[in-house]
Amino acid sequence: LARDIPPPPPARRRRGQADVGGARPRPTSSVMASALIDEIKLNASNGDSEQYDLAGFTPGWLQDLVGSCLGTTLPAKSYVACKFVIGGGKKTRAKYDPDMLKHFTEALRAAGLEEDRGASACAECAGTYKYQHDTDKDLKYLHVFPKVEILSAGGDGDGVNGGGDRTDGGNARSPEYQCCSCTFEEFIDLVTMNVPSFSQKRALLKRMRVLQSALEQLEKMLVEQQRLTEQEQEMYDSMVDFSSKVDHLNAELEKMVSRGRLTKGEQKAMIDDLASKLEELDVMIATADAEGKQKKRETLEGKRVQLIEKSDAIASFKPIVYAMANERELNDLRAELKALEALEKASGGKLLKGADVAKLAKKPQIGERIAALEGEDKGWFEDECRAVLFTQKAPPPAKKKAASGGGGGGGNSSGWLTQAAKGGGRSAPAAKKTAPSNPFAALGGDE
């Protein structure tokens, strides 16, 4: 008897292979963009920052992606970052539009997003983007930080409304609010004492620009004869000499760069930023060539030369080194605490000798002392900038002639000390110098 033999399953179509006969239509722009838009919105609602591959995306699809998603305010559990793969090296470049960076950034700027090379997933950076070329993976990324509305019940008013219908008055004791509400002379003193480094000044400037945007929104509301809330009115009235303060910070940052007042980490961050700008300029120069715009090309070439000169100048300076005046005491205390923790772990809950019990009894006091020293004279945003301010590994205590130097690691002085990095070891005369009475006086010694 003949049996009904089921037909063989259709051959699995390989990616990129055309269908034969009754071929399925290729996905339209709206289908491709909406699928990615739904994924981004779902991840944002969960507070997830994810990576998305834009291989095969056309300029039209990018317009849909920005117009319906990245250029709007997304409901989110927390501030998120969207990392888009937009190009790569020889092995992957064929999958991406060679002008994707140009089309993508144009769409983002048209939607009101701004470039911020130091951006991250935080309130201050909502509505920004930045470009990155990962030379290790040989991939090019565009990080987008969309405006979000935090989905949290109650809260303390930290939510961001991307539509601009209301502004966040901010914490009245936050550094940026103190700087915006004081006189210009007081502002100069606050900057000198609390943000001595380049990274800290830039962190303050970024936050002040957020408040500047809020101030502009309040002025717009007043022009439109909208009534301000009590908090908004208080914020508007408290802003003093705002533009002058922002200009002063910008001038201070430029002065620090021109004089080489950067740490090794800050130098690397600046050079990496300039390298990214050069890559973008190369794309713009190639576009100007293709469009036959010679004058525009010459202007861009001039900017390119300036960036190269600035990068070379930054690299030519010896980096400065920041260190806490009580750093040696901190290192000794941390070593002692680590030894006590090892002793406690090795005991395994067993009874200890009287001498060991006496040692472990000091553990709480050591922890409190470390916390006190770490908190002494800590500048604004120091924890945020620590990775580029301080060396990752603290130098070991000096073994030679350490006892004879009177200016050792005693805890009687605090604040930051700075010096230009030197190729050789420390010289004996330098070790005999006493710490300045003003802990920040050393920061401006060569200015």
Salt bridges, closest charged atoms under 4 A:
ASP19 OD1 - ARG13 NE 2.53
ASP19 OD2 - ARG24 NE 3.99
ASP97 OD2 - HIS103 NE2 3.86
GLU106 OE2 - LYS102 NZ 3.40
GLU115 OE2 - ARG117 NH2 2.87
ASP138 OD1 - HIS133 NE2 3.93
GLU252 OE2 - LYS255 NZ 3.23
GLU254 OE2 - LYS310 NZ 3.91
ASP272 OD2 - LYS268 NZ 2.92
ASP273 OD2 - ARG202 NH1 3.83
GLU279 OE2 - HIS133 ND1 2.73
GLU280 OE1 - ARG117 NH2 3.64
ASP282 OD1 - ARG304 NE 2.86
ASP289 OD1 - ARG297 NE 2.53
GLU291 OE1 - LYS293 NZ 3.24
GLU301 OE2 - ARG297 NH1 3.21
GLU329 OE2 - ARG369 NE 3.06
GLU344 OE1 - LYS363 NZ 2.71
GLU374 OE2 - ARG334 NH2 2.77
GLU382 OE2 - ARG386 NH2 3.23
ASP383 OD1 - LYS378 NZ 3.22
ASP383 OD1 - ARG386 NH2 3.60
GLU384 OE1 - ARG207 NH2 2.62
ASP446 OD1 - ARG261 NH1 3.00
GLU447 OE1 - ARG259 NH1 3.88
GLU447 OE2 - ARG261 NE 3.78
